Amino acid sequence: MQICLPVYNGEQHIRETVETLLSQTYENIEILILDDASSDGTLEIVQELAATDGRIRIERNTQNQGILFSRNKLFDLCSERYIALADADDLYHERRIEDQLHYLKQHQLGMVSCAYEAFGERSYKITPPEYHNDIQANMLLFNVILNPGVLLDRTKVSVQHCYVDPEYRGAADYDCWIKLLNKTRVGCVPSSLVKYRVHAAQESTGNFERQKEAHLRVLAREYRALSLPFNRDALQTLIWPRLYADTLSLEDFKKLGSFLKGLFAEVDKSQIPAKNTLSFALDIRYKGVARRHGVKGVLLYLKYAGLKRLLSGRKMGMSFVYDCLFRK
């Protein structure tokens, strides 16, 4: 088992991160640290840790190359059957490797991720879908695979299929995993095994426009491959409702409904595994936008999604109707 850990100027958190990896109950590991030419005290810290534990191996880029280059280089440096990914600012449950490896073997998967808890500037817990088809369906809206929670089996996954593409910088992990879902079976350990640190310096927090554009380009490609209708404005409203739904005009809400009516129809006709899961995810997001339009939201939802879809939802749609009518 090798754990790939890229780091650049990570002196603030790298010691604590590595110590959680060294404390794994599954002890037969090598922590492969790639320092991307850090200019702070990162290298000295990991060298100090390596001097006390022979399971740490340090490699270094002679000049700063960026996270995508480093991620791909780490895959090239790996030689063991099992590879786990880690980030230099997150923390890992002591049973992370043991539990994931057991789950991977038990379900005969090529890759697993896990549930996680966010901490730092924001706190929340995420439990992604557990099974392959549900994961694949949800990935047609948003990324439900936590990158620093990934563990894979090289006998079932080619390393070349794990390379990240710089063309999708900002959503390169999303692009990678959505492609990999067509190559191997993937699962998610439902217990929380990673503490994911949220802070302003992250790629996922900064450069949002780049992230969004790359994400939508991935979706456009996947929707075309599945012969599903694609509408950039509609999908960005569903994926990032806090940014776009609150300012959505009634006219644009009608356009969203019209698009979704067509998308629901095509999903229902498709051969997508767990297509009901995708329809459910779309419906939940659509209801979230509709709530912002009160009574008109209910009426337009019924026009475009239909009474049958409303009654098939949670509590037969009564909570949704109540929110639209009485909550502000």
C-alpha positions as CSV (number, residue, x, y, z in Angstrom):
1,M,0.0,0.0,0.0
2,Q,1.4,3.4,-1.0
3,I,-0.2,6.7,0.0
4,C,0.4,9.5,-2.4
5,L,0.8,12.9,-0.8
6,P,1.6,16.0,-2.9
7,V,2.5,19.1,-1.0
8,Y,3.5,22.7,-1.7
9,N,4.2,25.2,1.0
10,G,2.3,23.1,3.5
11,E,4.3,23.8,6.7
12,Q,1.2,24.9,8.6
13,H,-0.5,21.5,8.4
14,I,1.8,18.9,6.9
15,R,3.1,17.5,10.2
16,E,-0.4,16.8,11.6
17,T,-1.5,15.3,8.3
18,V,1.4,12.9,8.1
19,E,1.1,11.9,11.7
20,T,-2.5,10.8,11.1
21,L,-1.3,8.6,8.2
22,L,1.5,7.1,10.3
23,S,-1.1,6.2,13.0
24,Q,-3.1,4.0,10.6
25,T,-4.1,0.6,12.1
26,Y,-3.1,-0.9,8.7
27,E,0.7,-0.5,9.1
28,N,2.1,-2.0,5.9
29,I,2.2,1.4,4.1
30,E,4.6,3.7,2.4
31,I,3.8,7.4,2.5
32,L,5.1,8.8,-0.8
33,I,5.5,12.6,-0.3
34,L,6.2,14.7,-3.3
35,D,7.3,18.2,-2.4
36,D,6.6,20.6,-5.3
37,A,9.6,22.9,-4.6
38,S,8.2,24.4,-1.5
39,S,9.8,27.7,-0.4
40,D,8.7,27.4,3.3
41,G,9.7,24.9,5.9
42,T,7.7,22.0,4.4
43,L,10.7,19.9,3.2
44,E,12.5,20.2,6.6
45,I,9.4,19.0,8.5
46,V,8.8,15.9,6.3
47,Q,12.6,15.1,6.4
48,E,12.4,15.3,10.2
49,L,9.4,12.9,10.2
50,A,11.1,10.6,7.7
51,A,14.1,10.3,10.0
52,T,11.9,8.8,12.7
53,D,9.8,6.5,10.5
54,G,11.2,4.5,7.5
55,R,7.8,4.3,5.9
56,I,8.1,7.8,4.6
57,R,9.7,8.3,1.2
58,I,10.3,11.9,0.0
59,E,10.6,13.0,-3.6
60,R,11.0,16.6,-4.8
61,N,10.3,18.6,-8.0
62,T,13.3,20.8,-8.8
63,Q,10.9,23.6,-9.6
64,N,7.2,24.3,-8.8
65,Q,5.1,22.3,-11.3
66,G,1.6,22.6,-9.8
67,I,-0.8,20.0,-8.3
68,L,-1.8,18.3,-11.5
69,F,1.7,17.6,-12.6
70,S,2.6,16.4,-9.1
71,R,-0.5,14.1,-8.9
72,N,0.4,12.4,-12.2
73,K,4.1,12.1,-11.2
74,L,3.1,10.4,-8.0
75,F,1.2,7.7,-9.9
76,D,4.3,7.1,-12.0
77,L,6.4,6.6,-8.9
78,C,4.0,4.0,-7.4
79,S,4.8,0.4,-7.7
80,E,2.5,-1.4,-5.2
81,R,-0.9,-2.9,-5.9
82,Y,-2.9,-0.6,-3.7
83,I,-2.7,3.2,-3.9
84,A,-4.4,5.7,-1.6
85,L,-4.6,9.5,-2.2
86,A,-4.2,12.1,0.5
87,D,-4.0,15.9,0.7
88,A,-1.4,17.7,2.7
89,D,-3.9,19.7,4.9
90,D,-6.5,17.0,5.7
91,L,-6.7,14.6,8.6
92,Y,-7.3,10.8,8.4
93,H,-9.1,8.5,10.7
94,E,-6.8,5.8,12.1
95,R,-8.9,3.1,10.4
96,R,-9.2,4.8,7.0
97,I,-6.8,2.4,5.1
98,E,-7.9,-0.7,6.9
99,D,-11.7,-0.1,6.5
100,Q,-11.4,1.0,2.8
101,L,-9.2,-1.9,1.9
102,H,-11.6,-4.4,3.5
103,Y,-14.6,-2.7,1.7
104,L,-12.7,-2.8,-1.6
105,K,-11.9,-6.5,-1.4
106,Q,-15.3,-7.4,0.1
107,H,-17.2,-5.8,-2.8
108,Q,-14.6,-6.6,-5.5
109,L,-14.2,-3.0,-6.5
110,G,-11.5,-1.2,-8.4
111,M,-11.8,2.0,-6.4
112,V,-13.4,3.3,-3.2
113,S,-13.8,6.7,-1.5
114,C,-15.5,7.5,1.7
115,A,-17.8,9.8,3.7
116,Y,-16.1,12.8,5.3
117,E,-16.4,15.7,7.7
118,A,-15.4,19.2,6.8
119,F,-13.9,21.5,9.3
120,G,-12.1,24.8,9.4
121,E,-13.9,27.8,7.9
122,R,-17.1,25.7,7.5
123,S,-18.3,22.6,9.2
124,Y,-20.5,19.9,7.6
125,K,-20.7,16.2,7.0
126,I,-21.1,14.5,3.6
127,T,-22.2,10.9,3.1
128,P,-22.1,10.3,-0.7
129,P,-24.0,7.5,-2.4
130,E,-22.5,4.1,-1.5
131,Y,-23.0,2.0,-4.7
132,H,-21.6,2.3,-8.2
133,N,-24.7,3.0,-10.2
134,D,-25.9,5.7,-7.7
135,I,-22.5,7.3,-7.7
136,Q,-22.4,7.3,-11.5
137,A,-25.9,8.9,-11.7
138,N,-25.1,11.6,-9.2
139,M,-21.8,12.4,-11.0
140,L,-24.0,13.7,-13.9
141,L,-24.7,16.7,-11.7
142,F,-21.8,17.1,-9.3
143,N,-18.7,15.4,-8.0
144,V,-19.5,12.9,-5.1
145,I,-16.0,11.3,-5.0
146,L,-13.7,12.9,-2.4
147,N,-10.2,13.0,-3.9
148,P,-8.2,12.6,-0.7
149,G,-10.5,9.7,0.2
150,V,-9.7,7.6,-2.9
151,L,-8.1,4.2,-2.6
152,L,-7.7,2.0,-5.7
153,D,-6.5,-1.4,-6.8
154,R,-4.0,-1.3,-9.7
155,T,-4.9,-4.8,-10.8
156,K,-8.4,-3.4,-11.7
157,V,-7.5,0.2,-12.6
158,S,-4.8,1.2,-15.0
159,V,-2.7,4.1,-13.6
160,Q,-3.0,5.8,-17.0
161,H,-6.7,6.1,-16.3
162,C,-6.0,8.0,-13.1
163,Y,-4.0,10.8,-14.7
164,V,-5.6,14.2,-14.4
165,D,-5.9,16.3,-17.5
166,P,-4.7,19.9,-17.3
167,E,-7.3,20.9,-19.8
168,Y,-9.9,20.5,-17.0
169,R,-7.9,22.4,-14.3
170,G,-10.3,23.4,-11.6
171,A,-12.4,20.2,-12.1
172,A,-9.6,17.7,-13.1
173,D,-10.5,15.3,-10.3
174,Y,-14.1,15.3,-11.4
175,D,-13.1,14.7,-15.0
176,C,-10.8,11.9,-14.0
177,W,-13.3,10.0,-11.7
178,I,-16.3,10.4,-14.1
179,K,-14.2,8.7,-16.8
180,L,-13.0,6.0,-14.4
181,L,-16.5,5.1,-13.6
182,N,-16.8,3.6,-17.1
183,K,-13.6,1.5,-16.5
184,T,-14.2,-0.1,-13.1
185,R,-16.6,-0.6,-10.3
186,V,-16.5,2.1,-7.7
187,G,-17.9,2.3,-4.1
188,C,-18.0,4.5,-1.1
189,V,-17.4,3.5,2.5
190,P,-20.4,5.1,4.3
191,S,-18.4,5.9,7.5
192,S,-16.6,9.2,7.8
193,L,-12.8,8.4,7.4
194,V,-11.5,11.8,6.4
195,K,-11.6,15.3,8.0
196,Y,-11.5,17.6,5.1
197,R,-10.1,21.1,5.9
198,V,-11.9,24.0,4.4
199,H,-9.8,27.2,3.9
200,A,-9.4,30.0,1.5
201,A,-6.1,28.8,-0.1
202,Q,-7.7,25.7,-1.6
203,E,-8.1,25.3,-5.3
204,S,-11.7,24.4,-4.7
205,T,-12.4,27.6,-2.8
206,G,-10.5,30.1,-4.9
207,N,-10.7,30.3,-8.7
208,F,-14.4,29.4,-8.6
209,E,-15.0,30.6,-12.2
210,R,-12.3,28.3,-13.5
211,Q,-13.7,25.4,-11.5
212,K,-17.3,26.1,-12.7
213,E,-16.3,26.4,-16.4
214,A,-14.3,23.1,-16.3
215,H,-17.1,21.3,-14.4
216,L,-19.7,22.4,-17.0
217,R,-17.4,21.3,-19.9
218,V,-17.1,17.9,-18.4
219,L,-20.9,17.7,-18.1
220,A,-21.4,18.9,-21.6
221,R,-19.2,16.1,-22.9
222,E,-21.0,13.5,-20.8
223,Y,-24.5,14.7,-21.7
224,R,-23.6,14.6,-25.4
225,A,-22.3,11.0,-25.0
226,L,-25.6,10.0,-23.4
227,S,-27.7,11.9,-25.9
228,L,-29.1,14.1,-23.1
229,P,-30.1,17.7,-23.7
230,F,-27.6,20.2,-22.2
231,N,-28.3,23.7,-21.1
232,R,-25.4,25.5,-19.4
233,D,-27.5,28.2,-17.6
234,A,-30.1,25.7,-16.3
235,L,-27.6,23.2,-15.0
236,Q,-25.4,25.8,-13.3
237,T,-28.6,27.0,-11.5
238,L,-29.2,23.5,-10.2
239,I,-25.6,22.7,-9.3
240,W,-24.9,26.1,-7.5
241,P,-28.4,27.3,-6.4
242,R,-27.0,29.7,-3.8
243,L,-25.2,31.6,-6.4
244,Y,-27.8,31.6,-9.2
245,A,-31.3,30.6,-8.0
246,D,-31.8,33.6,-5.7
247,T,-31.5,36.1,-8.6
248,L,-33.4,33.9,-11.1
249,S,-36.2,35.8,-12.8
250,L,-39.6,34.2,-13.2
251,E,-39.1,34.1,-16.9
252,D,-35.7,32.3,-16.5
253,F,-37.4,30.0,-14.0
254,K,-39.9,29.1,-16.7
255,K,-37.0,28.4,-19.1
256,L,-35.4,26.1,-16.4
257,G,-38.7,24.2,-16.1
258,S,-39.0,23.8,-19.8
259,F,-35.5,22.4,-20.1
260,L,-36.0,20.0,-17.2
261,K,-39.2,18.7,-18.7
262,G,-37.3,17.6,-21.7
263,L,-34.4,16.3,-19.6
264,F,-36.7,14.3,-17.4
265,A,-38.2,12.7,-20.5
266,E,-34.9,11.8,-22.0
267,V,-33.5,10.4,-18.8
268,D,-36.7,8.2,-18.4
269,K,-36.1,6.8,-21.9
270,S,-32.4,6.3,-21.5
271,Q,-30.4,3.2,-20.5
272,I,-28.5,5.0,-17.7
273,P,-28.0,2.7,-14.8
274,A,-29.9,4.1,-11.7
275,K,-31.6,6.6,-13.9
276,N,-34.2,7.1,-11.2
277,T,-31.4,8.3,-8.9
278,L,-30.5,11.0,-11.5
279,S,-34.1,12.0,-11.9
280,F,-34.5,12.2,-8.1
281,A,-31.4,14.4,-7.8
282,L,-32.6,16.7,-10.6
283,D,-36.0,16.9,-8.9
284,I,-34.7,17.8,-5.5
285,R,-32.6,20.6,-7.0
286,Y,-35.6,21.8,-9.1
287,K,-37.8,21.9,-6.0
288,G,-35.1,23.9,-4.2
289,V,-35.2,26.6,-6.9
290,A,-39.1,26.5,-7.1
291,R,-39.3,27.2,-3.3
292,R,-37.9,30.6,-4.0
293,H,-40.9,31.5,-6.1
294,G,-43.6,30.7,-3.6
295,V,-47.1,29.9,-5.0
296,K,-45.9,30.5,-8.6
297,G,-43.1,28.0,-7.9
298,V,-45.6,25.2,-7.1
299,L,-47.8,26.0,-10.1
300,L,-44.8,26.1,-12.5
301,Y,-43.3,22.9,-11.0
302,L,-46.7,21.1,-11.7
303,K,-46.7,22.5,-15.2
304,Y,-43.2,21.2,-16.1
305,A,-42.5,18.3,-13.7
306,G,-46.1,17.1,-13.3
307,L,-48.3,15.9,-10.5
308,K,-47.0,12.3,-10.7
309,R,-43.5,13.4,-10.1
310,L,-44.6,15.6,-7.2
311,L,-46.5,12.7,-5.5
312,S,-43.6,10.3,-6.0
313,G,-41.3,12.6,-3.9
314,R,-40.7,12.7,-0.2
315,K,-43.9,12.8,1.8
316,M,-45.8,12.9,-1.5
317,G,-44.5,16.4,-2.1
318,M,-46.4,17.9,0.8
319,S,-43.3,19.4,2.5
320,F,-42.4,21.1,-0.8
321,V,-45.9,22.5,-1.3
322,Y,-46.0,23.8,2.3
323,D,-42.7,25.5,2.0
324,C,-43.8,27.2,-1.2
325,L,-47.1,28.4,0.2
326,F,-46.2,29.4,3.8
327,R,-42.4,29.8,4.2
328,K,-40.6,32.9,3.2
